[in-house]
Every structure is written in C-alpha cells, then in structure tokens.
Amino acid sequence: MMVEVTVARLGLDSATNSYVVVLREKGGRRVLPIWIGQPEAESIVMQMNQVKRERPITHDLCKSLIIALGGILRRVSITRVQKSTYYAEMQIDGAKGAVEVDARPSDSIAIALRLNAPIFAPASLLTAVDDDQDAEEGDFSVEDADSELTADQLKAYLENLRPEDFGKFSP
C-alpha cells in the first residue's frame, strides 16, 4: 500500500558524510529517511525556501521541459529499496499518454516540489518515531531557514544539521 509523504527535513549524517532527506507520512507519524547527495539536498532546500538562482539548475530545467512538452507530473513514487539503494518513478501525463520515468528519489523529490506533485512511498518502508524525536522536530525544520540564504550560507546550514537532530536511522 502506498502512502502520501511530505518532506519533513534535511540533515547531514556525519557517520557517512551524506545528506539525508526525511519524508514524513502525510497526517501521520511515520518517516522514511533517504540518503542523498549534496547537490540534490541543496536543490530540495532551495525550493522549500523559495531561494531563486540567477540561472536554472538541473531540477528547474526538468520542470521547464515537462511543462514545455505539455506534461503534468501526476506523482512521484518511491518504489522500493534494494541493498541500501532507493528507487523511484515519476508518473507524467504527456501528449502521448501516461509514462513512468525511472529516477533517483532525490531528483524526483526535487522536481515534485517544483511542480507541486504529491510524493508516495510504500507503507512497508515507513518507520514510526517516538514523541521525544517528534518534539525536537521544529528546531531543525527546513522551513526555519532564511529564504535569502546565499549558496555558502545554505551549504553551512545543511552541514550544521546532525542525524541525531531527527532520530536514529541506518541506511
């Protein structure tokens, strides 16, 4: 069963020096952490904070291509995880009908945010969080970041987040 999720926050896993995007069940308490690259983390946080670049980055280009070709991103689905690798599909309606495009979850999330498309994940991949973890969530929410961040400030913001800020997960 697929469950709609939203981006709850981003952080840096100091053990692996990788960024983590935490998806939270919409209207629920379960989460799904996904380890992602720095460019994708920056792209996601930039979109969530409505930080605009002078020139479009790759995810902005993908948005423009989908729109220019008359497409609509219906949904993003995190489909599975195999050997610590997450898989996703973007479901796009276009001039020739519906297509499913294989993509990395991090890219799919960044594009879904730009096109206001829903994100879904299998309920079996979601993990419950306890009240203590949930109570601290507001202190590290992506929404708290300043929307006027420079690229260096944004990088510093992402690097200062710690995995213990949002609970203990293993990739």
Phi, psi and omega per residue, in radians:
M1 nan 2.298 3.122
M2 -1.575 2.498 -3.109
V3 -2.195 2.390 3.090
E4 -1.280 2.396 3.138
V5 -2.250 2.828 3.057
T6 -2.263 2.804 3.098
V7 -1.343 2.050 -3.125
A8 -1.534 -0.766 -3.126
R9 -3.043 3.014 3.112
L10 -2.189 2.697 3.086
G11 -2.746 3.024 3.101
L12 -1.974 2.152 3.087
D13 -1.490 1.817 -3.075
S14 -1.162 -0.413 3.127
A15 -1.181 -0.644 -3.111
T16 -1.951 -0.079 -3.076
N17 0.968 0.632 3.125
S18 -2.052 2.686 3.075
Y19 -1.492 2.646 -3.130
V20 -2.238 2.231 2.980
V21 -1.776 2.274 -3.133
V22 -1.852 2.044 3.074
L23 -1.652 2.375 3.136
R24 -2.042 2.398 3.075
E25 -0.969 2.235 -3.132
K26 -1.128 2.119 -3.129
G27 1.285 0.239 -3.096
G28 -2.348 -2.985 -3.059
R29 -1.999 -0.138 -3.090
R30 -1.435 2.650 -3.097
V31 -2.307 2.845 3.051
L32 -2.387 1.890 3.061
P33 -1.498 2.385 3.108
I34 -2.278 2.187 3.140
W35 -1.379 2.262 -3.039
I36 -2.356 2.981 3.119
G37 -1.437 2.852 -3.130
Q38 -1.073 -0.791 -3.137
P39 -1.047 -0.687 3.132
E40 -1.201 -0.697 3.093
A41 -1.065 -0.777 3.127
E42 -1.110 -0.709 3.141
S43 -1.112 -0.748 -3.141
I44 -1.134 -0.853 -3.102
V45 -1.177 -0.595 3.082
M46 -1.087 -0.780 3.140
Q47 -1.170 -0.724 -3.132
M48 -1.112 -0.518 -3.133
N49 -1.765 0.134 3.099
Q50 0.943 0.682 3.048
V51 -1.450 2.167 -3.107
K52 -1.802 2.398 3.038
R53 -1.634 2.746 3.097
E54 -1.109 -0.685 3.131
R55 -2.080 2.623 -3.117
P56 -1.209 2.467 3.014
I57 -1.618 3.073 -3.016
T58 -0.936 -0.750 -3.116
H59 -1.206 -0.541 3.036
D60 -1.172 -0.698 3.102
L61 -1.070 -0.783 3.121
C62 -1.053 -0.746 3.084
K63 -1.019 -0.857 -3.121
S64 -1.061 -0.709 3.128
L65 -1.130 -0.773 3.130
I66 -1.043 -0.812 -3.124
I67 -1.167 -0.805 -3.096
A68 -1.084 -0.535 3.135
L69 -1.555 0.148 3.094
G70 1.342 0.360 -3.115
G71 -1.593 2.820 3.056
I72 -2.307 2.165 3.061
L73 -1.377 1.863 -3.086
R74 -1.326 -0.687 -3.115
R75 -2.995 2.781 2.987
V76 -2.002 2.368 3.114
S77 -2.180 2.129 2.945
I78 -1.358 2.024 -2.946
T79 -1.626 -0.642 -3.083
R80 -2.975 3.017 2.998
V81 -2.322 2.307 3.097
Q82 -2.349 2.159 3.126
K83 0.883 0.861 3.116
S84 1.146 0.231 3.070
T85 -1.920 2.208 3.141
Y86 -1.629 2.560 3.141
Y87 -2.157 2.593 3.130
A88 -2.533 2.834 3.047
E89 -2.335 2.480 3.023
M90 -1.827 2.186 -3.134
Q91 -1.759 1.941 -3.024
I92 -2.070 2.275 2.990
D93 -1.614 2.213 -3.134
G94 -2.322 -3.021 -3.101
A95 -1.037 -0.533 -3.116
K96 -1.756 0.300 3.121
G97 1.838 -2.946 -3.099
A98 -1.435 2.421 3.057
V99 -2.324 2.632 3.035
E100 -1.951 2.181 -3.091
V101 -1.924 2.132 3.070
D102 -1.190 2.303 -3.113
A103 -2.710 2.814 3.041
R104 -1.242 2.534 3.110
P105 -0.995 -0.685 -3.101
S106 -1.095 -0.769 3.095
D107 -1.163 -0.736 -3.134
S108 -1.062 -0.742 3.132
I109 -1.127 -0.800 -3.138
A110 -1.052 -0.686 3.138
I111 -1.300 -0.710 3.116
A112 -1.037 -0.703 3.117
L113 -1.098 -0.666 -3.127
R114 -1.236 -0.487 -3.094
L115 -1.893 0.179 3.131
N116 0.922 0.704 3.134
A117 -1.657 2.547 3.110
P118 -1.249 2.677 3.126
I119 -2.062 2.342 -3.139
F120 -2.187 2.665 3.082
A121 -2.505 2.670 3.083
P122 -1.132 2.368 3.127
A123 -0.989 -0.539 -3.104
S124 -1.154 -0.345 3.129
L125 -1.565 -0.213 -3.087
L126 -1.414 2.528 -3.131
T127 -2.104 2.385 3.110
A128 -1.271 2.531 3.040
V129 -1.992 2.647 -3.128
D130 -1.560 3.018 -3.082
D131 -1.096 -0.613 -3.125
D132 -1.134 -0.727 3.104
Q133 -1.159 -0.712 -3.100
D134 -1.177 -0.611 -3.110
A135 -1.133 -0.528 -3.120
E136 -1.496 -0.119 -3.012
E137 -0.983 -0.735 -3.062
G138 -1.026 -0.536 -3.100
D139 -1.199 -0.321 -3.033
F140 -2.207 0.295 -3.123
S141 -1.182 2.461 3.111
V142 -1.068 -0.559 -3.094
E143 -1.121 -0.323 -3.128
D144 -1.355 -0.212 -3.093
A145 -1.217 2.620 3.131
D146 -1.273 2.232 -3.087
S147 -1.264 -0.124 3.137
E148 -1.774 0.425 -3.104
L149 -1.143 2.450 2.969
T150 -1.418 2.983 3.120
A151 -1.045 -0.711 3.126
D152 -1.175 -0.693 3.112
Q153 -1.147 -0.694 3.119
L154 -1.105 -0.766 3.111
K155 -1.067 -0.777 3.122
A156 -1.093 -0.709 3.118
Y157 -1.042 -0.840 -3.136
L158 -1.135 -0.706 -3.101
E159 -1.206 -0.411 -3.119
N160 -1.493 -0.161 3.062
L161 -1.369 2.480 -3.108
R162 -2.087 2.634 -3.135
P163 -1.088 -0.557 3.131
E164 -1.200 -0.225 3.080
D165 -1.186 -0.379 -3.105
F166 -2.313 0.414 3.050
G167 1.857 3.082 -3.093
K168 -1.883 2.074 3.104
F169 -2.344 2.705 3.019
S170 -2.148 2.416 -3.092
P171 -1.192 nan nan
